[in-house]
Amino acid sequence: ATVSDIQLLPEFDAAFTSEALDPIKQFFKNQKVEPHEYPTDRELTEDEIKQGIRAYRKIIDPESYGDDIFLPVYDISKLPAELQDLVPRTGDDEHPELYVDHLGLVYRVGCAWLELDETPALWGAPGNGKTELYRHMAWLMCLPFHRLSITPSTELDDLAGKMHYEPSRGTYYEYGRLPKAWNKPGVICLDEPNMGPADVWAFIRP
């Protein structure tokens, strides 16, 4: 075999030069713009700025069937301090900047969120990038990433919440991990929800 027999994916082809011994690293070095520095692709309204949006990133339908969508990119400095550390950053151990969207899933997830008001669901073998897609979406949008891993031992009260009683407060309801994350800015990833017990799966499924 010779070098001429090697076929590279199109997104890496332009990066494969004699100066680039590692075409993947070279590609990302040349192509990626830090999300918190991304220049807007659409004009913002005053109301959007008040919501913490600092820019919009245009996402083109990779199959050329649908209209362009615009992902909001948020101003990290306007998030509560305790949430800023949850925003995925370039150079993190998980490297959200290195995600390669071979299937055009950023566009599909963006359409589900922004156009259809639907919750996207992914299924597949472990390690094929389901969780990393959602982490990448949070990285693109400069939003906190909330990963809630579901296991056979997950309890509904922990996930949904339960009633408590204290003499000084009386009876009150303490929200669980999911509603707490739901009521904060961010991208929520429910990992392996089908692994949970029947009551947890019934709670999540709707």
N, C-alpha and C positions, 0 to 999 in steps of 0.2 A: 504494500500500500504506500501511496505517496501523499503529500500534503494536498494535492489536487483532488484526492478522493474524499477529503473531509467535507461534509456539508454542515454548515452552521445555520442555526436559527436566524431568520432575517434581522431580528433586533440586535444580534451580535456581529453581523457580517461587516458593518462599517467600522467596527472597533478593532477588527482583526488586521493589524498592520505589523510590519516588521519591528516597530517600536513598542508594540503592545504584546508582551509575552503572555500576559493574562488578559484575554479579551473581555472577560466578564467584569473584572475590576475596572478596566479601561472604559468600558461602556458606561458604567454607573458614574465614573468620574466625569465623563464628558456630558452626560445627559441629565443628571439629577440636580434639581434646584431645591434648596432647603424649603420645606413647606412654610415656615414662619417668615420666609423672605419672598415667597411667590408673588409676582405682580398680578393684579387682578385681570381676569379675562372678561369681566363684565362690571359695569358701573354699579356702585352700591348706593342704596337709599340711606337716609338718615336713620330710619327705623332699624335697618339691618346693622348699621354701625353700632347703634345702641344695644343690639342683641349680642354684640361681641364679635361680629363677623368683620374680618379685615380684608378679605379678598374672595374671589371666586375662581375656581379652576375648571376650565372647560374640558369635558370628557367626551370624546367622539365615539360614536357607535363603531366598534371594530368591524362589524359586518355590514356597515353602511345602509342599514335598514331604517333605523330610528333617528330622531332628532338629537342634537347635542344636549347634554345636561351640564349643569354647573354645580360642582361640589362647593359648599361653603368652607372657607378656611378661617378658623377662629384666631383671635388674639389671645395667646396663652397668658399674657400678663393680666388679662381681665378675669381669668378663672380664679376661684377661691384658692388660697395658698395650698390647702391640703390636697387639691386636685391637680395642681401643676406638675407634681412629681409623677403622676399617672399617665402623662402624655408621652407616647412613644417618641424617642429621639434617635436621630442618626448616631450610630456607634453603640447603641444599646447591645446587650448580649444577644438579643433576638434579631438584631439588624433588620428593622422593618423597611429600611431603604433599599434592601437587596431583593425584595420580593419582585418576581417577574410575572406579570399578568398574561400568561399564555392564552387563557380562555376568555379574555375580555370581561372578567368578573367584576372589576371596578365599575364598569358601565352598568352591568346588570344589577348589582347591589344598589348603585346610585339611583337607578330607575325605580327599584322596589321601594326605596326610602322616600325619594323626593317626588316621584310622579304617581305612584300607586298607593302610598301609605301602607305598605306591606312589610312584613318581617321576613327577610330572606333566610333560607335554611340550606345548609350544605351537608352532603353525606359522601362518605368515601372511606378508604382504608386509612389507618393511622399514619401520619407523617406525610400526607400529600398536600398539606398547606391550608387546611380549612381555617384553623385558628389564626395562622399568619396573614390570611387575607383580611380578616377583621382588624388585626393589629395594624396592617398596612393602611387600611381605611382611616383608622384613628390617627396614624402618622400623617397622612395626606391632609386631614382636616384639622390637625392640631387640637385634638380632643382627647380627654382621658380614656384609657382603655380598661374596661371592667371585664375581667375573665372570671366566670363562675363555673367551676368544674363540678359536674354532677357525678356522683358515684352511687353504688348500691347502698351505701351507709348514709347518704344525704337525708336529713330529716326535713319534713315539710315546715315545721316551726322555724327552723334555722333559715330556710329559704324565703318563706312567705311572711313569717312573724307570728306572734302569739300574745295573749293577754297576760298581764302581770298585775300584782297588787302590792302596794306599799302603804303603810298606815299614813304616811305624810302626803301621799299623792292619791290614794285610793286606787281604783281599778283603771288601768290604762293599757293601750295596745302598743307593743314594741314591733316596729316593722323589721322584716328580715332582710337578707342580703339583696334579693332581687328588687323589691320596691325602693330600697335605699339607693341602689344604683340607678334605677329608673328615674328617680326624681332629681338626678344630678346630670349636668352635661356629660356626654361621653358616648362611646360605642360599647355596647354590652355584647359579650360573647358567651352564650350558654353552651358549655362544652359537654358533649356526650349526654344530652338530656334524657335519651332513651335508657340510659344506664340506671336511672333513679328508680326508687320503688314506685308502685302504682299510683299512690296519692301525689307524689311529686310530679310524675309524668302527666297526670290529669290536670294538675295546677298549671304546668307550663304549656301544655299543648294548645290551648286557645290563643 
